[in-house]
Amino acid sequence: MEKQQEPASMKTSMLKNKLKAIGPGAIVTASFIGPGTVTTATRAGASFGFALLWAVIFSIIATIVLQEMCARLGIITQKGLGAAIREHFTHPLLKYASMFLVLVAILVGSSAYMAGDLLGTSMGISTLTGISPNVLAPLFGIVILALGLSGSYKLVEKLMIVLVVIMSLTFVTTMVVAKPPLGALFQGAFIPTVPDQSIIMIIALIGTTVVPYNLFLHSENVIERWNKPAHLADSRWDIVISISVGGLITAAILITSATMMQGMEVKNVSDLSVQLEPLLGSWALVFTSIGLFAAGFTSALASPLGAAITASSILKWSGGMRDKRFKIVFSAVILFGVVSSSLGFEPLDVLLFAQALNGILLPFVSIMLLIIMNNKNRLGNYVNSLKMNIVGGIVVALCTGLGIYSFVDAVRAFFG
């Protein structure tokens, strides 16, 4: 009996260890699953059915590839991407120009998205309570500020993992209840098509997942967890599982929308709950509201965290989340969002500005990451393999095209 029980005990122990490895990757997932992702996936399904499901799958693969590089960089060098960019250039002009570009773009971009994230967080609760999002948003901002000022990485990490689980259960359960046609679903997932007028939606689906500040965020967060090459396996497990869960959430939203709302004009993500009432009854509104709250809250927490971590890495601040300068940057980003959301500003204008900055930053950061990951002086035997360079090169090329297109599109929209 003891010999039969030992394998079961070992399997249980291995499973526990695998679950304990989940953390930094979950923060990345919590970051990119925000109100923008919920809205974009809903509109993609309603407008194009299952045809763009392949874009969600590609975006997840691209995110896994880029985040794996960042995590490997952090674990092997025990320094983040910001420090690597700062140290890569020896010429003072190139060094400080690159630092300035990354720092300003990340800080301003995170601040710009903060107001939208807070309002998105509030929409779910507002739908249930009737209280204006402009009243709720500042309150949630204060809660997020308190979490950040606590200086506890583990508390933030655990909270975001819990909210990711809530999002998963909410959106995936809704998808299952909707009973999508499997034939059309698999065709959309594995046979890429580009329907008329869908290119901007494809870019939006990819762009809401491949987020520049997540590259900085992840390369720093892994240092809190791991410090040996032997830990790379745990990190990869964390990345693949966590980001795949994020992809499943995005796909579930698109699939549900394609099943229940195809052909309809989606003006607001809350329209999704109305369409699910025949399936879920009075619970439709609750399911959608909880999912939207979790998505908005995690994204709103990640935005200032990413900005503060990037600043710390580039400017060589020590002390992590307990450093006063870290807390000042974290607080400033949140306060910008609190003030903007409380005054009732339309977040689309500032999001447009952030999109333009993202168009400049994403190609630069992804190209720099690929260059750094081939630096043997920094990474030794843990530089990119030929296979990783090919896959990473394809991803970086597409990210560059995405960034240029989104920048040009934002500039055109801004001027006219």
C-alpha positions in Angstrom: 0.0 0.0 0.0 2.8 2.4 0.8 4.4 1.9 -2.6 1.0 2.6 -4.3 0.5 5.8 -2.2 4.0 7.2 -2.9 3.4 8.0 -6.6 0.1 9.7 -5.8 1.8 11.7 -3.1 4.6 12.7 -5.5 2.1 13.8 -8.1 0.3 15.9 -5.6 3.5 17.5 -4.5 4.5 18.2 -8.1 1.2 19.8 -8.8 1.5 22.0 -5.7 4.9 23.1 -6.9 3.6 23.9 -10.3 0.8 26.0 -8.9 3.2 27.8 -6.6 5.2 28.8 -9.7 2.2 30.8 -11.0 2.8 34.5 -10.2 4.7 37.0 -12.4 3.0 35.6 -15.6 -0.4 36.1 -14.0 0.4 39.8 -13.4 1.0 40.1 -17.2 -2.3 38.4 -17.9 -4.1 40.6 -15.4 -2.6 43.6 -17.1 -3.6 43.0 -20.6 -7.1 41.7 -19.8 -8.6 45.1 -19.3 -11.7 47.0 -20.4 -10.1 47.6 -23.8 -9.7 43.9 -24.3 -13.2 43.1 -23.3 -14.6 45.8 -25.5 -12.4 44.9 -28.5 -13.1 41.1 -28.3 -16.9 41.8 -28.0 -16.9 44.0 -31.0 -14.7 41.6 -33.0 -17.1 38.8 -32.4 -20.2 40.8 -33.1 -18.8 42.3 -36.3 -16.9 39.4 -37.8 -18.2 36.3 -36.0 -15.5 33.7 -35.4 -13.3 34.9 -38.4 -10.8 36.8 -36.2 -10.3 34.1 -33.5 -6.9 33.3 -35.1 -5.7 36.8 -34.3 -6.3 36.1 -30.6 -4.2 32.9 -30.8 -1.4 34.7 -32.6 -1.3 37.5 -30.1 -1.0 34.9 -27.3 1.9 33.2 -29.0 3.6 36.6 -29.6 3.2 37.5 -26.0 4.5 34.2 -24.7 7.6 34.6 -26.9 8.4 38.2 -25.9 7.6 37.6 -22.2 9.8 34.5 -22.1 12.7 36.6 -23.3 12.1 39.2 -20.7 11.8 36.6 -17.9 15.0 34.8 -19.0 16.8 38.2 -19.1 15.6 39.0 -15.5 16.5 35.6 -14.0 19.9 35.2 -15.6 21.2 38.7 -15.1 19.1 39.7 -12.1 18.4 43.0 -13.8 15.3 44.2 -15.7 14.9 45.2 -19.3 15.2 48.9 -18.3 18.7 48.3 -16.9 19.6 46.3 -19.9 18.6 49.1 -22.3 20.5 51.6 -20.1 23.7 49.5 -20.1 23.6 48.4 -23.7 24.7 51.7 -25.2 28.2 53.1 -24.4 27.7 56.3 -26.3 26.2 58.9 -23.9 23.9 60.4 -26.5 22.4 57.0 -27.5 22.2 55.9 -23.9 20.3 58.8 -22.6 18.2 59.2 -25.7 17.0 55.6 -25.4 16.4 56.0 -21.6 14.4 59.2 -22.1 12.3 57.7 -24.9 11.3 54.6 -23.0 10.8 56.4 -19.7 8.6 59.2 -21.0 6.5 56.9 -23.3 5.9 54.4 -20.5 5.0 57.0 -17.9 2.7 59.1 -20.1 1.2 56.0 -21.7 0.4 54.4 -18.4 -1.1 57.6 -17.0 -3.2 58.0 -20.1 -4.6 54.5 -19.8 -5.2 54.8 -16.1 -8.4 57.0 -16.4 -9.9 54.5 -18.9 -9.0 51.5 -16.7 -10.6 53.1 -13.6 -13.8 54.0 -15.6 -13.8 50.5 -17.0 -13.5 49.0 -13.5 -16.4 51.1 -12.4 -18.7 50.2 -15.2 -19.3 46.7 -13.9 -20.3 47.9 -10.4 -22.1 50.9 -11.8 -24.3 48.5 -13.9 -25.4 46.7 -10.7 -25.7 49.6 -8.3 -26.7 52.6 -10.6 -23.9 54.7 -9.1 -22.1 56.8 -11.7 -18.7 55.5 -12.8 -17.3 59.0 -12.3 -18.1 58.5 -8.6 -16.9 54.9 -8.3 -13.7 55.3 -10.3 -11.9 57.6 -7.9 -12.8 55.3 -5.0 -11.3 52.4 -6.8 -8.2 54.5 -7.5 -7.8 55.2 -3.8 -8.0 51.4 -3.1 -5.3 50.7 -5.7 -3.2 53.5 -4.3 -3.4 51.9 -0.8 -2.4 48.5 -2.2 0.7 50.0 -3.9 1.8 52.0 -0.9 1.6 48.9 1.2 4.9 47.9 -0.5 3.8 44.3 -0.6 4.6 42.6 -3.9 3.1 39.3 -2.7 -0.1 40.9 -1.7 -0.5 42.5 -5.1 0.5 39.3 -6.9 -2.1 37.2 -4.9 -4.8 39.7 -5.5 -4.2 39.7 -9.2 -4.1 35.9 -9.4 -7.5 35.8 -7.6 -9.0 38.3 -10.0 -7.7 36.4 -13.0 -9.4 33.3 -11.7 -12.6 35.3 -11.3 -12.3 36.5 -14.9 -11.6 33.0 -16.2 -14.6 31.5 -14.4 -16.9 34.3 -15.5 -16.1 34.5 -19.2 -15.4 30.9 -19.8 -18.6 29.8 -18.1 -20.5 32.3 -20.2 -19.0 30.9 -23.3 -19.9 27.3 -22.4 -23.5 28.3 -21.7 -23.7 30.1 -25.1 -23.0 26.7 -26.9 -21.0 28.1 -29.9 -21.0 26.0 -33.2 -17.8 24.1 -33.0 -17.2 23.9 -36.8 -17.2 27.7 -37.2 -15.2 28.1 -34.1 -12.4 25.8 -35.2 -12.4 27.3 -38.7 -12.0 30.8 -37.3 -9.2 29.6 -34.9 -7.0 27.7 -37.4 -7.8 29.2 -40.8 -6.7 32.8 -40.9 -8.9 35.1 -42.9 -9.0 38.9 -43.2 -12.6 40.0 -43.9 -13.3 43.4 -45.4 -12.7 46.3 -43.1 -11.3 44.0 -40.4 -7.6 45.0 -40.4 -8.0 47.6 -37.7 -9.8 45.1 -35.5 -7.1 42.6 -36.0 -4.5 45.2 -35.0 -6.6 46.1 -32.0 -6.9 42.4 -30.9 -3.1 42.0 -31.1 -2.3 45.4 -29.7 -4.4 44.9 -26.5 -2.4 41.8 -25.7 1.2 42.8 -26.6 1.7 45.6 -24.2 5.1 47.4 -24.0 5.2 48.1 -20.3 4.5 44.4 -19.5 7.9 43.6 -20.9 9.5 45.8 -18.3 7.1 44.7 -15.6 7.8 41.0 -16.1 11.6 41.3 -16.4 11.6 42.9 -12.9 8.9 40.8 -11.2 10.7 37.5 -12.0 13.6 38.7 -9.9 11.4 38.8 -6.9 10.7 35.1 -7.4 13.7 33.4 -9.1 17.5 33.9 -9.2 19.0 30.7 -10.7 19.1 29.2 -14.2 17.4 26.1 -12.8 14.4 28.4 -12.2 13.9 29.0 -15.9 11.6 25.9 -16.2 9.3 27.3 -13.5 9.2 30.7 -15.2 8.3 29.2 -18.6 5.6 27.2 -17.0 4.2 30.3 -15.3 4.3 32.2 -18.6 2.7 29.6 -20.8 -0.1 28.8 -18.3 -0.8 32.3 -17.2 -0.8 33.9 -20.7 -2.7 31.0 -22.2 -5.4 31.6 -19.6 -5.5 35.3 -20.7 -5.9 34.1 -24.2 -8.7 31.8 -23.2 -10.5 34.7 -21.5 -10.2 36.9 -24.6 -11.2 34.0 -26.9 -14.2 33.3 -24.7 -15.5 36.8 -24.9 -15.1 36.8 -28.7 -16.7 33.4 -29.1 -19.7 34.4 -26.9 -20.2 37.6 -28.8 -19.9 35.8 -32.1 -22.5 33.2 -31.0 -25.0 35.6 -29.5 -24.5 39.0 -31.1 -23.2 38.5 -34.6 -24.4 41.3 -36.9 -25.3 43.6 -34.1 -23.7 47.0 -33.5 -22.0 47.0 -30.1 -22.0 50.4 -28.5 -21.1 49.3 -25.0 -19.7 46.1 -23.6 -22.7 46.0 -21.2 -24.7 45.1 -24.3 -23.3 41.6 -23.9 -25.2 41.0 -20.7 -28.5 41.9 -22.5 -27.9 39.3 -25.2 -27.1 36.6 -22.6 -30.3 37.1 -20.6 -32.1 34.3 -22.5 -29.4 31.9 -21.5 -28.4 33.1 -18.0 -31.6 34.9 -17.0 -31.1 37.4 -14.2 -27.5 36.2 -13.7 -26.4 37.6 -17.1 -25.9 41.1 -15.8 -24.0 39.8 -12.7 -21.7 37.6 -14.8 -20.8 40.5 -17.1 -20.4 43.0 -14.4 -18.1 40.9 -12.2 -16.0 40.0 -15.2 -15.7 43.6 -16.3 -14.9 44.8 -12.7 -12.1 42.2 -12.4 -10.7 43.0 -15.9 -10.7 46.8 -15.1 -9.3 46.5 -11.6 -6.3 44.3 -12.6 -5.5 46.4 -15.6 -5.7 49.6 -13.4 -3.4 48.1 -10.9 -0.9 47.0 -13.5 -0.6 50.3 -15.2 1.0 52.3 -12.4 2.9 49.2 -11.3 4.5 49.0 -14.8 5.3 52.7 -14.9 7.0 52.6 -11.4 8.9 49.5 -12.1 10.1 50.8 -15.5 11.3 54.1 -13.8 13.1 52.1 -11.1 14.9 49.9 -13.6 16.0 52.6 -15.9 17.0 55.1 -13.2 18.8 52.4 -11.0 16.5 52.9 -8.0 16.9 50.2 -5.3 14.4 49.0 -2.7 11.6 47.8 -5.1 8.0 48.7 -4.1 9.2 50.1 -0.7 11.3 52.8 -2.3 9.9 56.3 -1.8 10.6 57.2 -5.5 8.8 54.1 -6.6 5.8 55.1 -4.5 5.9 58.7 -5.9 5.7 57.4 -9.5 3.1 54.8 -8.6 1.0 57.5 -6.8 1.3 60.1 -9.6 0.0 57.7 -12.3 -3.0 56.8 -10.1 -3.7 60.4 -9.1 -3.8 61.3 -12.8 -6.4 58.6 -13.3 -8.4 59.6 -10.2 -8.6 63.2 -11.2 -9.4 62.5 -14.9 -12.1 60.0 -14.1 -13.7 62.1 -11.4 -14.1 65.1 -13.7 -15.9 63.0 -16.2 -13.4 63.4 -19.0 -13.9 61.2 -22.1 -11.0 58.8 -21.9 -10.9 58.2 -25.7 -8.9 61.3 -26.3 -6.1 60.4 -23.9 -6.2 56.8 -25.0 -5.7 58.0 -28.6 -2.6 59.9 -27.4 -1.4 56.7 -25.6 -2.0 54.7 -28.8 0.3 57.1 -30.7 3.0 56.7 -28.0 2.6 52.9 -28.1 3.1 53.1 -31.9 6.6 54.6 -31.3 7.5 52.5 -28.3 6.5 48.9 -29.3 8.8 48.6 -32.3 11.7 50.2 -30.4 11.4 48.0 -27.3 10.8 44.7 -29.2 13.8 45.3 -31.4 16.0 46.3 -28.4 14.8 43.2 -26.6 15.8 40.9 -29.5 19.3 42.6 -29.7 19.9 42.3 -26.0 18.8 38.6 -26.0 21.7 37.9 -28.4 24.3 39.6 -26.2 26.6 36.8 -25.0 28.5 39.1 -22.7 25.3 39.6 -20.8 23.5 36.2 -21.0 26.3 33.7 -21.7 24.9 30.4 -22.7 21.4 31.7 -22.3 21.3 33.8 -25.4 18.5 33.2 -27.9 18.9 30.0 -29.9 18.5 30.1 -33.7 15.0 28.8 -33.4 14.1 31.5 -30.9 15.6 34.2 -33.0 13.6 33.1 -36.0 10.3 33.0 -34.0 11.2 36.2 -32.1 12.2 37.9 -35.4 8.8 37.2 -36.9 7.1 38.4 -33.8 9.2 41.5 -33.7 8.7 42.3 -37.4 4.9 42.0 -36.9 5.0 44.1 -33.8 7.0 46.7 -35.7 4.4 46.7 -38.4 1.6 46.9 -35.8 3.3 49.8 -34.1 3.8 51.8 -37.2 0.3 51.2 -38.4 -1.3 52.1 -35.1 0.9 55.2 -34.8 -0.1 56.4 -38.3 -3.8 55.6 -37.7 -3.7 57.5 -34.4 -2.1 60.5 -36.0 -4.6 60.5 -38.8 -7.5 60.3 -36.4 -6.1 63.0 -34.2 -5.7 65.5 -37.1 -8.9 64.7 -38.8 
